[in-house]
Amino acid sequence: MLIANVTARLVLCIIFAAAGFAKLADLAGSREMLAAFGVPRRLATPFGVLLPLAELAVAAMLVPAASVWPGAIGALFLLATFIIGISYNLARGHTPDCHCFGQLHSAPAGWSTLARNVLLAFGAGLLVWQGRNHAAPSLVSWVADLTIPQRVALFCGIAGFALLAAQAAILLQIMKQQGRILLRLDALETSPPGSGTTAQSAAATVGLPIGSPAPSFRLQRLDGKTTSLEDLVSHGKPVILFFTNPNCGPCQALLPEVGRWQREHDTRLAIVLVSEGSAAENRAKTAKLGVAPILLQQKREVAEIYQAWGTPAAVLIWPDGTIGSPTAQGADAIRALVTQGLAGARTPRMAAAPGSVANGPNGNGHVAPSPIAKPGDLAPPLKLRDLKGKTVALTALRNRKTLVLFWNPGCGFCRQMLDDLRDWDAAPPPGAPALVVVSTGTAEDGRAMDLRSPILLDSSNQAGAAFGAHGTPMAVLLDAGDRVASEIAAGAQAVFVLAGAASADVQQFSNKA
């Protein structure tokens, strides 16, 4: 029983200490995690600080023998809370990011996360069951009482475990990089036969349609501040998003050039790094190179939206928020992209009509542009997939006004209006338009919105491009005859005002906004 007691205390102490310190180093991520698990926004901020402090307090109490029992009760309470929160979200089909260890490790909460917390709760329960007067000696005195061979064995065991964990992390990173390479190779192999597409030209045509709105995002910088796409384009310069990875060799080789471009062309072109990994990892790899700003993805959510399947990769965005180039992959293509951005050579802003393909002069396929739908025009005949994978026409709702809301689950402005949107969706007033949400992201992201109204998935934002929606949240109103009945409404307040203007009670939604 002594071995079980000491083992449970060691494991719980290490887990809670690591989780607490990691969350304190990433308080913004801690707050977002609590909000994703359903904690109201007004409570997520203070609890985002209190939670890591409570975890550190529990870790400290498990060390001395005198405080083991109350520390175990605290650990059991926290773990029970985690288990309830994870179970509740899994039962509703939600898998928010656990963010249990801050930027050290973040992954969607699933059954493995639940099982891990149940196992830890069993260890805490064991300590509580043993009672106040049956705790093992202090961990410090216990180590001090060991013989020298026993201390050496303990040290070797801990070092061996740490080495295995490090090797597993390196292997996982290698597997991720290999997966990206395979995705790129698969894209080349599936090029249409007879199109004359070489590996180089096929790689060059990867990406979102030129002229379509760039998907919105909001990411944390290395200095802890947040930056959105809207912030980047607000300076009136072309923006190049440079997708990188601290463990990518070709990326590291290109970074000195990126730093030079940033210094030499700062007044004409903004080059922004979008990276993976932890802040410490990225800071260590870039500290001497003078590259900034660096935005951190949780995983690869922004890179995938922009169809940047590997690293290094880059895409050009014009100051009006539209895509200005295919995704450039590799150092040579990125150098050419920088030249294009400095030259200001661009394609006229036109929305790509889904499925309209023409043959260019070299025989390669390209998307034929079509004008953006304006008030009075018939809505484009768009067909998208719903959360169950069924193809649905955007204009399927007849004889009723429809509010089409363009959404991005990674957009901070969208998340801020989600609670109000849920209230409106649950109890719309008489005469309110039907709601259809057109969202980037995955079906899981759509289900996490918890709306009754239909949600259609549009990862390439072709629907938004067809209506001129260059960011999120934005909305447009369609009349009962499937004609565009409004200009694009940009921002949460404008969206609710547009919804209110189409209902019997304008004032209700104006106030709500």
Secondary structure, 3 states (H helix, E strand, C coil): CHHHHHHHHHHHHHHHHHHHHHHHCCHHHHHHHHHHCCCCHHHHHHHHHHHHHHHHHHHHHCCCHHHHHHHHHHHHHHHHHHHHHHHHHHHCCCCCECCCECCCECCECCHHHHHHHHHHHHHHHHHHHHCHHHCCCCHHHHHHCCCHHHHHHHHHHHHHHHHHHHHHHHHHHHHHHHHHHHHHHHHHHCCCCCCCCCHHHHHHCCCCCCCCECCCCEEEECCCCEEEHHHHHCCCCCEEEEECCCCCHHHHHHHHHHHHHHHHCCCCCEEEEEECCCHHHHHHHHCCCCCCCEEECCCCHHHHHCCCCCCCEEEEECCCCEECCCCEECHHHHHHHHHHHHHCCCCCCCEEEEEEEEECCCCCEEEEEECCCCCCCECCCCEEEECCCCEEECCCCCCCCEEEEEECCCCHHHHHHHHHHHHHHHCCCCCCCEEEEEECCCHHHHHHCCCCCCEEECCCCHHHHHHCCCCCCEEEEECCCCEECCCCEECHHHHHHHHHHCCCCHHHHHHHC
